[in-house]
């Protein structure tokens, strides 16, 4: 069925919503941070394309060289997020958006399109089954479950950086690497900070606020990554319930 879509630009960014946190007041600080981040990234070729309605229907991608992820490769496009939620599901929007991205990559002479996924479906990551339908294949792996999927146009393949494959850190405290690309992150980080302060849990928060830092994160990373006792745990945004379970409290 498809629909009417709009691409965010420096000119229309202030007037448009960014889909994820449209109305919830506690995330509006994250929305402001996201928009400020986008103003710089759009100039680098970052694309945020969304349905021209009030809903969570969008794709977000960028040239791999300027993508804030520990992934390497020549001339690729990296898909950060493809999300269709609620009543908008089943109407062809995911198909429209991924096909637009693929066509855009070809038109710009790119070598292919890639995205972070996993063997088993996980929140906040691209769904493997969906991307396989469009010819994506596993280009690289990290840890036991994480995969870099790629649709190559010329045979070249991207790969995780060596740092990403480590999946460990020397810090045994609860350690969270986080960016500002997702509007939910600032509030989630503050919740974790408050809980850890209250319960005297050692916490190390690492702001990934430059491209260089993002390329060196010691695990797979798509805005957020959690370590505990030196081992990678999840890319899932933590709330109090999930945090208690992970820490066995």
N, C-alpha and C positions, 0 to 999 in steps of 0.2 A: 504493500500500500504506500509506504514512504510518507514524505511530508515536506514541509517548507523548512529549510535549514538556514542558519546564519553563521558566518565565521566571525569570531571576535577580532577586532582591530584596535589599535591604539585610539582611534577616533570614537568607536562605539562602546569601548570597554566599561566606562563609568556608568552608562545607561543600561547595560545588559546584566542579567544574572549569570552566575557561573555554575548553575545546576545543582551541585551537591547540597549546599546548605542554604536553601532559598529563604526560609522564613524563621528558622530557629534562632532566637536572639543570642544564645550562648555561643554560637559559631560565627557571629558577624565580625569579630576581630580577625578570625581566620579568613573570612571572605576578603576583608580589606588587604590582608597580607598577601593573599593569593593574587589579587588584582595588581598590586604593586609589583609582584614578581613577574606576572604576565606582561606588564608593560615593557619590561626589558627583553623578555624572551621572544615576544612577537617580532621584534626587530631582528632576531636571529633566525627567523623562519619557523618558529613554533606555531602550530595550528590548533585552535580550539574551535571545533565545529559542533553546533548544537541545534536541536529542534527549536523552531521559533515559537515555542509555547512554554508555559510555566510547568516544567517537569524535569526529571533526571534522565535526559537523553542526549548523550554527547560522545565525541571521540576527541582525544587529546594526543598529539604526536609532534615530533620534532626531528631535525637532523641528528643522527646518532652522535656526531662529533660534539654537539652542544647540548646533548641530553644529560640531565643530572642523574646518571646511573653508572655503575661500574661495569660497563659493557664497551667493548672495542670493536672496530670494524671500519671498513672503507665504504663511504658513500651510501650508507643505509639511513632509513627512517626508523625511529624507535617509537612504538605506541605505548604511551604511559597508561592510558585508561580508555576503555570502551564500555559504556554503562547505559543500559536501558532498564528502567525500573517501573514498577507499579502497573497502571492501566495501559502504559505505552508498549508493554511487551507483546510479542506476537503480531506486530504490525509492519514488520520489515525494516525497522529502523536500524538494527544492528547490521543487517546486510547492506543497507544504503551507506552507512557510515564507513564500514571497512572497505567497501568497494570504492568509495570516494578517496580514501587514503591510498589504496593501491594504485588507482588511476593517477592521483596526484604525484605519487612517487615515480611512476613511469614517465609522466609528462616532464618531470624535472630531471630526468636522466639518472635516477638513483639506481643502485645495484639491487635493492630489495627493501623489504619491510620486516621488522623483528619486534618481539614482545616477550616480556617475562611471563612464564606460566609454571605449571606444576603437574606432576603425574596425576595426583588427585586434586580435585577442584578445591581452591582455597579463596577466602574473601580477599578482595582488593587486588586480585591477579586476573590476567586474561584467561578465558576458558579455553583449554586446549582443544576440546572436541569441536568447538565452533571454528577455531582457526584452521584446523586440519582440513575442513571442508574447502578452504580456499587455497590449499596447496602448501600451507606452512609445514615445515619439518623441524625436528629437533636438531639444532645447530651446536648446542653445548649444554652441559649440565653442571650443577653445583650442589653439594650436599647430597642427601638421599632422595630428594623429591623435586628439586627446582630445575626448570628447563628454560633455555632460551630458544624460542621458536622463531624460525625465519622463513620468509618467502623470497627466494633468490631469483633475480631476473637474469643474472649473468654467471652464475656458478660460485661467486664469492660468498663467504659466510661470515657472520659476526661471531663474537665469542665473549665470554665473561673475562674480566680482567683477572690477573693472578691474585690480586687482593681479595676479590669477591669469592674466590674458591676456598679461601682460608676457613671461613665460617667459624672463626674463633677470635678471641681477644685476650690480652693478658690481664685485663681488669675483671675480677671475680664478682664485683658488685653488680647489681641490676644496672645495665647500661643500655641507653636508648639513643640511637642515631635518628635524627629527624630533620625534615625540611619544612618548608612552608607552602609547598605546592598544593597540598590537600587542605581545604578549609577546616576540616575536623581536627587537624593535628594540634594547633596551639591549645585548644581546650583540653584535649586528651592529655597532653604533656603536663598541663597545670594540675589536672586531677591526680595524675601519678605523683607529681611533686608533693602535693598536699598530703596524700595518703602515706607516702614514704616518710615525710617529716613527722607526721602524727605517730607513726608506728616505729620510728627510728630504724628505718631500712636504708642501708647505704645505696645511694643513687648517683649515677653518673650520666648526665644529659649532654649529648654531643650535637651541637647545632651544625647541620650540613648546609652551610650558607654560601658556598661557592661551587662552581663547576669542578674545580680541582679537588676539593674535599669529596665531592660526590663520586668522582672517578676512583678514589682511593678507599672507599668504605670496605671494611674487611668481611663482606658478606654480600649476598644478593640484596638489592635495595631498590625500592620504588616509592620513596618518600619517608619510609619508616622501617626500623629494624631493631629488634630487641635481643640482648644477650643476658645470660645469667650464669654465674659460676664459670665464666669464660666461654660458654658455648652458645651458639646462635639458637634462638628460640622460635621467633615468629616475625612476620611482617604485619600481623594483625594489630590494629590500634587497641591499646589496653584500656579496659575499664576496671573498676574495683573488683568485680566478680572474677574476671579473667585473670587479673593480677594475683588475687588470693590463690586461685587454682594453680597458677604457674609456680608460685612461691611455696605451695603446700602449706598455706596458713589456714 
